[in-house]
Amino acid sequence: MYQASRRSVSAAVRSPVLVRALAAPTPPCSPSAPVTIERGASTAHCPSRPFTSLELCRTGKSGLSNREQTAGFSAASNLKIKQTIPGIARYETTVAQQETTDESVEKHEYQAEVSRLLDLIVHSLYSHKEVFLRELVSNASDALDKLRFLSVTDSSLLGNGGELEIRIRSDKENGTITLIDTGIGMTKEELVDCLGTIAQSGTAKFLKALRDSKEAGSDSNLIGQFGVGFYSAFLVSDRITVSTKSPKSDKQYVWEGEADNNSYLIREETNTDRLIPRGTSITLHLKTEDKLEYSDPERIKNLVKNYSQFVSFPIYVWEEKTQTVEVEDDSAEAKEGEAAKPEGQKKKTKTTTEKYWDWELANETQPIWMRNSKEVTVEEYNEFYKKTFNEYMDPLACSHFTTEGEVEFRSILYVPAITPMGREDIVNPKTKNIRLYVKRVFISDDFDGELFPRYLSFVKGVVDSNDLPLNVSREILQESRIVRVMRKRLLKKSFEMILGISASENQEDYKKFWDNFGKNMKLGVIEDHGNHKKLAPLLRFYSSFNEDELVSLDNYVDSMKEGQKDIYYIAADSITSARNAPFLEKLIEKDYEVLFLIDPIDEVAIQNLKSYKDKQFVDITKEDLDLGDQDEAKEKEVKKEYTPVCEWMKNHLGEQVAKVQISNRLSSSPCVLVSGKFGWSANMERIMKAQSLGDTSSMSFMHGRRILEINPDHPIIQSLNAACKEEPQNPDALRAIDLLYNTALISSGYTPDNPAEVGGKIYNMMDVALAGKWRAPSSEAAYVDAPQPSSEVVDYVDAPQPSSEVVEPAEAEVVEVVEPAEVKVEGSASNN
């Protein structure tokens, strides 16, 4: 009968899935040895069942009367309650209480219903059925490693068992899979100990023996540690047969077990056809629903390549092959009546394809990360990258390194040359780009930011470690200090790779990288506050000096003008919009470079960066722009002169603007509309309005503060200043203020709330400006009695051509209106 080690119970308690299953109602089990629970003077007896004592505490059904329960649990102050499992309370006495406990208290070990525990281990630990082959191959690899280690001191163990290898053979007709290894094998006692005891790891015991003998230097290749991997075979099979021969025993034994049975059989192998010189043969009798999938040799081969491709021993798969052979062409025989061919002449042959079955090596690719990086060529790195990740282009960069010390692991990282279709890696961190191995056995490629942050999800590579903190199923990477150290190391190497590309002489490589992964770098500045200073040198932007080539922040800082203190930028939807914005006028005059942030993510990235090399980032569309050239005396005089007009315009515009003030950033434009220091810019407001799932309730709050800045040197502002002093209520002046504000709204990048109203104001102002210009005098009466124009053709050949010179309206000559009857046609007399 199966036994359950304490480790299996411990694993069940630690696993959330098993806890939920164990906490579920279970059918009553047959009574066996009673479990005695003592509290004070009261004793309760109940039938044995898994975790009976815990269940009693949870349900409160102890079988005791209320009085007995009261007496037994009255000393609550001497008890500690720990909530170890949801719904289960565990009572522990204090140290003082334990020391004074009555001698009649008995100590019992946990018992478990083995069939139920085995079912939970099989069906709750593993997420995918296909991992059964990984576990069995790992066990076979451990057996081979044990033999190799022991044969160093005792070569007789090798005997005539052949090469150290693993062979897998599937049988579609019978629905079986047979896995054979030439490893150390097991004796009868070891069969009972390893397969009959759940969570009893033979590898773990072997490692303990090595440590006790201080010879643990060669145990790094051993994989097993939990002792439950073998039972994963029950995921796809309902019966397992294990035939094993140990070089330490003269007999070969067979172990047979079924999925829904509490017991197993062990017998001596008597069939001479099934005897093996050394090792273990495991035959899985597949379930009906799994026969079609897992008895397919191609499926088995793909699983080996995925999970066990880098196991240090050769793995052979029995599969169907084809070959081309030449056979005699029967159709070429001589027909009746034809002369027979001489005997010495060769017969004609034809080529045909035959099918046959043979062993095929499934793990021919070697793990190059286990080799010294100095011995691996660039071609080998590129070939490994293409095979492992199904790529067709060479990577832009590669990093092969080994980390030792607090955590030991080997890794190879790659920067791809092109981004995946659709750029899914930006929004989906589960890109399966990092393949995690433990002792060269594939564990998982499905991570949610444990090893790499989202913005570096495009980095591809392999990570192999011997001491990763995995759960029992070896599928989930548990959060721990080791994982954090590993993540930090991987990030550092990734930054070094990308910095190497940016600093290389071939800048085309970094241009290619930026075109594909520039948004990822900007996302990293936003999300990874701890590393955004390392990402800053990698950023690239267009600028007012370079509209065709991207510039780095280092280049910007190096080319800053004397007296320039900050890094200036403007966010817009295109280079054209940024170039023509009125905010740049003074900066262009002073020959200051301005960064153009035309990507929607740029502005948020720069705001998170805040500064670079002690230079602050300044948005030139925000209020309080300091260009460092203030003339206080002149500013005071201008402010005194134009303060009334500012107040007049503010009173008229009302809540549309927070205030009206004198601008120090304009030179040719009459005014500009800037945003508050802590509000959204015009570009950000446009982006937020375009969000389909945006919060509209915050829109009014974020763009509520707008400031109208006026240019006191512009004629329009000077005219309005005069109107303010002479006729502040003049309708034309007030309409001019409205039109000035709406024009500034559009030129500053904002979107009017009512475009039709703005258009109407512009039309009205145009009508006023164009009234009486280029319009002919009213002559409706002259045309009433005028005769119809002659249908004769007028010859304009000799007529003077109009001049191309532009005539100002004030200087234009008065054109006399000629009636049609007075038009003379040349040559009309001769025609009569």
HELIX and SHEET records of a PDB file:
HELIX    1   1 ARG A    6  ARG A   14  1                                   9    
HELIX    2   2 PRO A   16  ALA A   23  1                                   8    
HELIX    3   3 THR A   52  THR A   59  1                                   8    
HELIX    4   4 ASN A   66  GLY A   72  1                                   7    
HELIX    5   5 ALA A   76  ASN A   78  5                                   3    
HELIX    6   6 VAL A   95  GLU A   99  1                                   5    
HELIX    7   7 VAL A  114  LEU A  125  1                                  12    
HELIX    8   8 VAL A  131  LEU A  150  1                                  20    
HELIX    9   9 SER A  155  LEU A  157  5                                   3    
HELIX   10  10 LYS A  188  LEU A  195  1                                   8    
HELIX   11  11 GLY A  202  ASP A  212  1                                  11    
HELIX   12  12 ALA A  216  SER A  218  5                                   3    
HELIX   13  13 GLY A  229  LEU A  235  5                                   7    
HELIX   14  14 THR A  272  ARG A  274  5                                   3    
HELIX   15  15 THR A  288  ASP A  290  5                                   3    
HELIX   16  16 LYS A  291  TYR A  294  1                                   4    
HELIX   17  17 PRO A  297  TYR A  307  1                                  11    
HELIX   18  18 ASP A  330  ALA A  332  5                                   3    
HELIX   19  19 ILE A  368  MET A  370  5                                   3    
HELIX   20  20 SER A  373  GLU A  375  5                                   3    
HELIX   21  21 VAL A  378  PHE A  389  1                                  12    
HELIX   22  22 MET A  421  ARG A  423  5                                   3    
HELIX   23  23 GLU A  424  VAL A  427  1                                   4    
HELIX   24  24 ARG A  454  LEU A  456  5                                   3    
HELIX   25  25 ARG A  481  ALA A  503  1                                  23    
HELIX   26  26 GLN A  507  GLU A  527  1                                  21    
HELIX   27  27 HIS A  532  LEU A  535  1                                   4    
HELIX   28  28 ALA A  536  LEU A  538  5                                   3    
HELIX   29  29 LEU A  553  ASP A  558  1                                   6    
HELIX   30  30 ILE A  575  ARG A  579  1                                   5    
HELIX   31  31 PRO A  582  LEU A  584  5                                   3    
HELIX   32  32 GLU A  585  GLU A  589  1                                   5    
HELIX   33  33 ASP A  602  LEU A  609  1                                   8    
HELIX   34  34 GLU A  632  LEU A  653  1                                  22    
HELIX   35  35 GLY A  654  GLN A  656  5                                   3    
HELIX   36  36 ALA A  682  LYS A  689  1                                   8    
HELIX   37  37 THR A  696  SER A  698  5                                   3    
HELIX   38  38 MET A  699  MET A  702  1                                   4    
HELIX   39  39 PRO A  715  GLU A  726  1                                  12    
HELIX   40  40 PRO A  731  SER A  747  1                                  17    
HELIX   41  41 PRO A  755  LEU A  770  1                                  16    
HELIX   42  42 GLU A  780  VAL A  784  1                                   5    
HELIX   43  43 PRO A  809  GLU A  811  5                                   3    
HELIX   44  44 PRO A  820  GLU A  822  5                                   3    
HELIX   45  45 SER A  828  ASN A  831  1                                   4    
SHEET    1   A 2 GLN A   3  ALA A   4  0                                        
SHEET    2   A 2 THR A 197  ILE A 198  1                                        
SHEET    1   B 2 VAL A  35  ARG A  39  0                                        
SHEET    2   B 2 SER A  42  CYS A  46 -1                                        
SHEET    1   C 2 LEU A  79  ILE A  85  0                                        
SHEET    2   C 2 ILE A  88  THR A  93 -1                                        
SHEET    1   D 8 TYR A 264  GLU A 268  0                                        
SHEET    2   D 8 GLN A 252  GLU A 258 -1                                        
SHEET    3   D 8 SER A 237  LYS A 245 -1                                        
SHEET    4   D 8 GLY A 279  LEU A 286 -1                                        
SHEET    5   D 8 THR A 176  ASP A 181 -1                                        
SHEET    6   D 8 ILE A 166  ASP A 171 -1                                        
SHEET    7   D 8 ILE A 315  GLU A 328  1                                        
SHEET    8   D 8 THR A 349  LEU A 361 -1                                        
SHEET    1   E 5 ALA A 397  THR A 403  0                                        
SHEET    2   E 5 PHE A 409  VAL A 415 -1                                        
SHEET    3   E 5 LYS A 460  SER A 465 -1                                        
SHEET    4   E 5 ILE A 434  VAL A 438  1                                        
SHEET    5   E 5 VAL A 441  SER A 444 -1                                        
SHEET    1   F 6 VAL A 551  SER A 552  0                                        
SHEET    2   F 6 ARG A 540  SER A 543 -1                                        
SHEET    3   F 6 VAL A 594  LEU A 597 -1                                        
SHEET    4   F 6 ILE A 567  ALA A 571  1                                        
SHEET    5   F 6 LYS A 615  ASP A 619  1                                        
SHEET    6   F 6 SER A 611  TYR A 612 -1                                        
SHEET    1   G 3 LYS A 659  ILE A 662  0                                        
SHEET    2   G 3 ARG A 706  ILE A 710  1                                        
SHEET    3   G 3 CYS A 671  SER A 675 -1                                        
END                                                                             
